[in-house]
Amino acid sequence: MRFAFFLSVSVVAVLLFLMFGRVSPRSADPPQPPPPITSTASGTPRNIIVLDRSTDLGGASKLLAAGVRELVGPADFEGRVDLIEVRDTAIGYELIADLTVTRVPPAPSPVLLAECPHEEGAFSQPSVAKKRLACEDENFGRQQSFSKQISDYQAKAAEAKLQRDDLVQRIDSFASVKRSTEDHTEIRRALTEILRSRCDGEPCVLYIFSDLLDTDVKNVVLETASTNEEVAGLGKRDASEGFRLDGLLSDFKVVAWGIGRSDVGVDIQLLPRERERLVEYWKAFFATWGAKKTYLGFEFPSSHPG
């Protein structure tokens, strides 16, 4: 029975050899483990995805979808995910979904089998046979353990993929729904309320899909201020006076994309100088709130601070 079972496990080992790499004897150099996955946030962060619907998405739905897929693509993306929609000044914001996403685990290293002693012929020593049986039993246990590791890895990787697919599908469905827009929008107040209620003392990464062109911001940044220093001063003033968070953010990062996009969403509606001033305003604004890292751009970055 044990021989038959060992034979079946050996067949499994051959299949695993083809799937995951070579099964090496003890005399060979051990395989190098995969590099460890590191998180860029201290602890498991709360990921807050804010989708600005105060203006019509139009062609920007593709820009949104591309950014979300870039966000959830890395294996080490994990933590709670709050999906929040910002509409207009009357409705404010709404929590669309509260999910948990786990990281994709690294694949287990290939099993390392011992090279068992073998002596053929009628005069084989009983001690050699005993050692061989003990060695085969040890290899059998290693193969069983490796099979379990593979099974656990596949289950966790499949769960992580389902979680990511669910998040992407929710956002795709959300983007397909048309929203009415208003002439006057105020995303700064919505962001203040969102972070005050959801980031009290825990690590947070704020992902914002928005043109970040509040009515008041557009008037002040693009029409009143004249230099980058003046724009940054306005951002600092607004974050510390009109939209204070009073030190609630202990570990806080910001990634914003879609900044300055046109209403059709496929290009930037601002002149380079105007876009530069808009970015300066929001950099100063988020820095005053305590952001340790900030990315502000039109497309989602391939390497982001979250």
N, C-alpha and C positions, 0 to 999 in steps of 0.2 A: 504494500500500500504506500509506504513512504517513498519507495523508488518511483512508483507511478506519479505520485503527487509532485515529487521533485522534478520528474520529467516534464510535467505540465507547467511548473513554475519556470523551468528552463526555457520552454517555448515562449512564455510571457517575457522573459528576460531578453530573448532574441527580438521580439517585437519592440520592446522598449529601447533596445539597441538601435533599431532602425528609426525610432521616433525621437529619441532624446540624446543619442550620442553613444560613444563607445563605452563598454563595460571593461574596465581595466583590471589586470591582475595586480596583486599587492606589490610586485616587484617594480611596476611602472611608476613613473612620477604621478602623484595625485593630481586630478584636474583642479584648475583654479576656480574658486567660487565666483559667481557673478558679483559685480560691484554692488555695494549696498545702496538701497534707495534712500535718499535723504529728502526731508521736507524743508522747504524754505521758510516755513513759519515755526515759531517756537510753540510746540504742542500742536494738537489737532485744531485747525482754525474753524471758525464759522464763516462760511462763504455766502456773501449776500450779493445776489445778482439783481440789479435794479434795471428794469426795462422801461425806458421813457416813451410813453405813448401820447404825450401831449401834442406831438406833431405826427402826421400821417407817416407810416413806415414806407409805403410805396416800394421802390426797388431796394430800400435799405434792409428788407427782410433777408436778402442774400448775405449782406454784410453782417447782420446779426447772427445768422446761422453759421457762417464761417467762423466767427469769433467764438461761439459756444463750442463748436467742435474742436477748435484749437485749445480751448480752456480745459475740456474734460479728457483730451487725448493723453496727456502724460500719465504714466502708471502711478505716480505718487500723488495725484490729485485725490484729496479725501476730505472728509469732515461733513458737518451739517451744511445743507444748502437751502437758503431761503430765496425763493423766486418771487420777486415783488414787482408789481406793475405800478408805475406812476402815471396818472392820467392828467388831471387838470386841477386848478385851484379849488374847485368845489368838491370833487371826489377825493383828492389827495392821492393816497396809495392803497393798494390792496395786496395781501399775501395770496399768491396763486398756489404755491406749493411749499411744503416743508419736508425736505428729503434728507437722506443720509447716503453718502457715497463712500465706499471703501477703496483703498488702494489696490492695485493689481499686484499680487504677491510675486516674488521672483520664483522661477522654476527651480525645483530641487536639483542638487548636483547628482550626476550619475552614480549608481551604486558601485562600490569598490569591493570586488570579490577576492577572497584569499585563493592562493594557488595551492591546491590540496596535494599531499604526497601521493604517489602512485607507484605500485610495484607489481608487475605482472609475473605470472608463472605459478607453478604448483608449490613452490617453496617460499611464498610470500610470508613475511613476518607478521604474526598476529598484532604486534605493536603498531606496525605501519598501517594495517587495516583499521585498527581502532582510531588512530590519528586521522585517517582519511574520513571515516564516518563522522568524527567530531567536526572536522573542517567542513564537510558537506552540510552538516546540521547548521553550522554557523552561517554559511553562505545562504542556506535556505531561509534563515531568519532575516538576513540582510535583504534578500529579495522580497520577502513579505513586507518588511518595513518600507522599502522603496516603493512598492506597489501602493501602499497606503498613502505615502507622501504624494505620489503622482495623483491619486484620486482626490486627496484634499486640495491640492493645488488647482486641479481642473475645476473643482466645485467653486472655490473662492474666485478664481479668474472669471468663471461664467457669471457668478453673482455680480462682480464688479462691472462686467460688460452690460448686464441687464440694467443696473442702476444708471450707468451713463446713457444707455439708449433711452431709458425712460425720461431722463432729464431733457435730452435733445428733442424727443418727440413732444414733450409738453411745451417746449419753447416754439417748436414748429407750429403746433396747434394754436398757440397764443398769437403768433405772428400772422396767422391767416385770418384772424378776426379783426374787422375794421372798427376803429374807434373814432368818435367825434372829437374834434380839436377845438381849442379856444384861442382867442387872440392873446390872452395874457397867461403866461405860465410861470411857475415858481418852483423849480426843482430843488433849490437850496433848502427851502423849508421842509419839503418831503424827505430829503436826505437827512436833515437834522433830526426829524422825528423817528425815522427808521433806525438810525444808529443809536439814538438815545434809548430806544426800547429793546434793541437786539444785541448791542455790543457792550454791555455794562461790565467792563473789567476782563473780558475774555478776548483771545486773539481773533481778529476779524480781517477778512480781505473783502473789500468792496469792489465789485465789478459793475461798471455802469455802461449801459449802451444808451447814448444820448448825444445830441448835438451840443449840449451844454450851453445853449443859447437862450437862457431865461430872458424874458422881456427886459427886466431891469439890468441884467448883465450886459445885454446887447447895447442898451442905451448908454451905459456908463463906459464900458470897455471900448466900444467901437466908435463912440461919438464924443465922449467927454475927455477921457484921459489921453495924454499925448505921448508919454514915454513908458517903457517897460517898468521902470521904477515906480511910476505913479500907479500903473495897473496893479503891480504886486502889492503896493500899499493899500489899495482898495480891497483886494482879496483878503489881506490880513485883517483889515478893519471889519469887513463884513463877517468873517468867521469868528472874530473875538467879541463882536458887539451884537449884531442882529441875529446871528445863528450860532450861539455859544453851545458848547458841549461840556464845559466845566470839567475837563480831565477824565472823562469816562472811557477814553480809548487808550488802553495800555499797550496794545500791540496791533497796529493798524496799518494796512497797506491799501493802495488804490490802483485799480486798472480801469481806465475808461477808454472806450473806442467809439467811433462814429462822430467824433468831435468836429463841429463845423460843417457837417454834411448838408447837402441840399435837400429839399423836400422830396425829390425823387430818390435820394439816397445813394446814388451811384457815383457821386463826385463831391468835391468840397465847394461850398458856395462862397467861401471867404477868400479874400486876397491874402497872399503870404504874410504880409504885415499884420493884417487883422487876426489871422489865425495865431500868429506868434503872441500877440497881446492877449488873446483869449486863453492860450495855454499858460501864460505867465500869471494871469489872474487866478486860475484854478489851482495851479501849483502852490501859490502862496496861500490860498484858501485852505487846501487840504493839509499843508504843512502846519498851519496854525492850529488845525484840529489835532495834530500830532502824528500825521502820516510818516512812517519811517521810509517808505518807498512809494513812488508815484510814477505811473506811466499814463500819458495822455496822448492819444493819437487818433488817426482816422481808421486804421485797421488794427485788429487785435494783434499784439506782439507775439512773435514765435517764442520768445523768452521773456517771461513777465515776472514781476516781483512777488506774485502770489505764491 
